[in-house]
Amino acid sequence: MKRNFYLQHPLMAMHDPRMQDLFDKEGPRGTGAYWIIIEKLSILPTPRAKLEYLRPYCKSKKMPLSYLKKIISEFQLFNLEEDGFFSPEELNPVKKQEKETAKNAGENAGSDAKNDEIRQKTSELNPENQVKNQGNTLKDSTVEEIVCKVFKENIKDIITAAAKEKETTADADNDANNSPTTLTVCDDFGRPQAPLYPIRPWRELVDGLVEKTPWLEATCMHSGYGALLMRHIKVAVDCFKQHVEVYDKWHDLLNESDARRYFANYTKGGQRTSQALYATLLALDAKQKSAAPPDPYRYEQRIDGRRTYLGCTIPDNAPPRPDATAFWNESTRSWSSQMPHFMGTNATVEQGKCHS
């Protein structure tokens, strides 16, 4: 940064009677509140503001706006102006020299009047001094504008430095293989608060939805097409990602609970998004079934873990039954699609009767 923002703290501040009165009545809390007000006024171009200026800084009940108002109005530490503005009073002001006695004042009165007359005549005779005085007046009128400009430049430097610091922190996190780390934060009084965790990328949160958990089973059940959804859950999650991007909802996915809640609503039965997803998965399922080779065991039945056909048990090492008319020949240990000669051409295999 080109400049440093800092506040000069007078070492003898607590020796001011008003500060001692504040400490006696309010303790460290009142002293801290006073310096908080001074700090917030110091970042302004001129250290004066209305009470509402402090409202954004009262984020908790520990430092309400009413308490700051009490510090400002009851301890004579601030100058209260008629237009509602207030500004800090000087601490431990240097005492002015006592006025001279009436006698000395009377003696000097004539001399002062005479000197004023001489200075007036000199100014009238010297127009260059008038021009110079006007220039000084103009210069004084622009001081506030210059202060405002410097203030804006300093704020710009602070924002730039903060952005660079944020980029540096992000690079450091990437170097650490994106391992989650806890952040220690403190409140306005320096007390540690609950640790914060970096927000995970929303895509990473959504990718975690494919894991088979009791939550996923319940979500599939509420969709009305649970088996189909569970079978193609990865495709469903990809469709959900596209939905999030199209409707720009990724800003709302800050943690795993947000992702789960949104996906459950996305697939809930009766929803328009759920109906569109069901049609997509149904078409995908039909396409996969048509492209898959036929089941070689489609002419068999499995009962209690045993392969059967027409009530007959098929040996475990037997090849798949080739068609609906085939029967197992124990003598040849193979399938035959022709009826035995003793059954005739019009005979049918009785259900439950096996041939040897």
N, C-alpha and C positions, 0 to 999 in steps of 0.2 A: 504494500500500500504506500501511496505517496505521503500520506499524513496519518497521524495516530489520533484517534479519538480518546481523550482521557479527561478526567475531572480532577481539578486541583482541590484537594481536601485540606483545609487549614488545620495545622497541628493543634492549635489552641481553640478549636471549635467548641469543645466541651466546657471551656472556661467561661463561655458566654452565659450570663445569668438566665437567659431564656432557654438555652439548651439544658442547663441544670434543672430548671423547673420542669421541662419536658421529661427528662429522665426520671425525676422524682415521682411524677404523676403517672407516667405511662411505661417507664422501664425501657429495656432494650427494644421492645416492639415499637414504641413510639419513636425512638431514635432511628431505628431502621426505616420506618415509614417516612421520616423526614428526608433521609438521604435517597430513598427511592424517588420521592418527588423531585428533589434537586437533580438527580440523574436524568429523569425524563425531561425536565425543563432545559437541561444543558444541551440536548441534541437539537433544540430548536434554533432558528437563526437569532432570535432574541428570547431571553429567558422569561417569557410571560405567556400565560395561557389561561383558558377558562377551565373550570372543574371537569367538564365533560371530556376534556383531552385525556384525563387519567383513567376514564372508564375502561378502555380496552386492556389496561394493565391489571385490572382487578378481576382476575380469572377464577378466583376461589373465594370462599367465605373467610379465609384466614386474613385477607386484606381487603375488606369491602370499601366501596367508594365513600360511604358515610364516615369511615374512620379517617381516611385521608382528608376529608373535608374538616374534620375536627382538628387535625394537626395544623391545617392551614389557617383556621380562623380563631383558635383559642390560645395560641402561645406567642403571638406577636412576632413570629418568625417570617411572616410573609406580608407584603404590602398589598392590601385589598383595594382595587381601583373601582371607580364608580361604574365602569362599563362591564363589570363582571370578571375582569381579568385579575390575576394575582401574579406576583413576582417575588423572588426571595429577598429578604432583608440581609444586609451585611452583618456578619458575625464579628463580635469584638471590634466595633468601629473605633477608629482613632478619635480621641476626644479633641474637639476643637479648642483652640486657645481662648481663654476667657477674654471677654471684651475689655478694652481699656477703660479706665475710670472716666467719668464725665468730664473731669478737668482736662485730661489728655485729649479726649475727643474734641473738646471745644478748641483746643490749641491747634489741632490738626485739621479742623474743618475748613478754615480759611485756606490752608495750604492745598488741601485736596481740591477745593473749588477752583483755585488758581491753576492747578495742574490740569484739571479737566478743560478749562478754557484754552489753555495752550495746546492741548492735544486736539481739540476741536478745530482750532485755527490751522494747525498743521495738516490735518486731514483735508480741510477745504482747499488749502494751497497745493496739495499733492494728490492729483487725480489718480496717479499710479497706485497709491495706497487703496483707493476706493475699488479699483479694478481687482487688486489683489484680495481685498476682503470679500468681494463678490465671488471670486474663484474659490476661496476657502469655504464660503457658505454652500456653494454648489457641490464641493467635494464632500462636505459633511452630509448633504442630502443623499448622496449615493452610497454612503457607507453600508446602509442596510441592504441595498441591492447587492453589493459586493459580498456581504456576509451570506446572503441567500445563495449566491452563485457558488461560493466556497462550500457551503453546506451540501448543495446538490452534488458537487464533484466528490466530496468525501463519501456520501451515500453511494454514489456510483462505484467508487473504489471498493467499498465494503461488499457490495453485491458481487462485483467481479471476483474479489478474493474468495468469497464464500463459494462461488461457482467452481473456481479452480480447486478449492479444498474438497468439494464434493466429488469432482472428477478424480482427484488423487485417491480419495477413499474408495471409490468404485474400482479403480485399477488395483488397489491393494486387495480388495475382496476377490477379484478375479484371479490374482496370483495365488491366493490361498485356496484354490480349487472350489470356490463358492461354498466353502464350509460355513454353516451358520454360526455366528458369534453373538454373544449377548452384549448389549449396550447399557452402560451405567449412566443414569440420568439423575439430576437433582432438581428440586423445586427452587423457588425464588430465595429460599432461606438456606440453601446448601444441603438440605437433607436428602439422602438417597431415596429414590422411588423404585417401584417395581421394574425389573429389567425389561427392556424392549428387544424384540427380535426382528431381523430384516424381513421385509415382505417378499415372499417367494414369487417368481414369475407366474402369471396366471396360467400359462400353458402347462407349466410343470404341475400346478394344482389340478388342472383338468385331466392330465395324463394319469394321475393317480386314481381316477375314478374307475379304471378298468380292473383294478384289483378285486378279486372275489371276496367280498366281506358280507356280513349279515345286513349291512346297510344296502349294499347293491342288490341282494336278493329281495329285500323288501321293496326297493324301488322298482325292480322288474315286475314284481307281483302287482304293484299299484298301476302299472302301465296297461295291464290287460293283455299283453302278449309277452309274458315273462320269458318263456323258453326261447322264443325268437330273438328277443332283445339280449338275453344272456349269451346266446350262440354267436351273435354279431356285435358284441359290446364295443369292440375296438372301432368298428365302422360307425356305430352310434355316437361314440365320443368324438370322432372326426367331424361328423355332421353337427354336433353340438358346438365345436370350435368355430365352424363356419358361421353358425347362428350368432355366436358371441361377437365375432368380428363385424358381421353385417350390421347388427344393431348397436355396436359400440358399447357393449356391456362389460368389457373387461376391466373397466375402472372399478366395478363393484365387487370383483373377485379378489379379496384381500387375504383370505385364508381358506383352509380346506372346508370349513363349514359353509362358507359362501358358495363355493363351487358345488358342493353336494346339494345344497338347498336349491340352487338354480337348476341343476340337472334334473332333480326330482320333479320340479315344476314343469320342466321342458318335456319330460316323458310321461307325465301324469295322464291317465285315461280321460278322454273327452277334450283335451286341449288340441288346438289346431296344429301346434308344433308336433304333438305326439302322433296325430293322425298322419301327417306328412312323413314322419320318421318310420311309422309302421309300413306305409306303402313302399318306402325305399328299401327297408330290410326284407319285406316280403318278395319284392322283385329280385333282390340279390340272392335270397334263399332259393327261389325257383331256378335262377340261372345256374347256381352251383349244382343243384340236383340234376339238371339236364346235362351239364357238362361232366358230371362224375360217372365213372363206369358202373354198370349194374351190379347189384349185390349178388355175389355168387351163391349165397345161401338163401336166396329168395324163395326157393321151392321147398324149404325145410321149416320146421317149427322147433323152437327150443322150449322145453318144459323141464322145470327144476334143474336147469343147467345141462340137460341132456339133449342132443340132437335127435329129432324124430321126424317121421313122415307117415301120414295115415295111421298113426298109432304105433308104428314100428320104430324101434330104436336103431339109430345109425351108429356104427362103430366110430370111435374118436378119430382113428387114423384114416377114415374113408374120405375120398374127395367130395366136394359139394355135389348135391343132387343136380343132374344136368337139366331136367325138365319135370313137368308135373306128372308124367306117366312112368317115369323111371322107378325101378324097384331094385333093391340090393340083393345080389346073388352071393350067398355065403360060400358056395363051392368055388366060384371063380374070383371071389373077393373084388367084385366090380359092379358097376351100375349097368342095368339093361333096360332099354325102353320098349322091348317087345315082350308080349305076354307069353308065358310058358305054353308049350304045344298042347299040354293036357287041359288047358283052360278054354281053348277055342278062340277064334278070332273075335267073337262078340262078347267074350267073357270080360268081366271087370274085376279088378282086385278088391276084395272085401276089406273094408276098413278094419284095422286091428290085426289083420292076418299078414304075416311076413313070410317070405319065400326063401328056401334054402337050396 
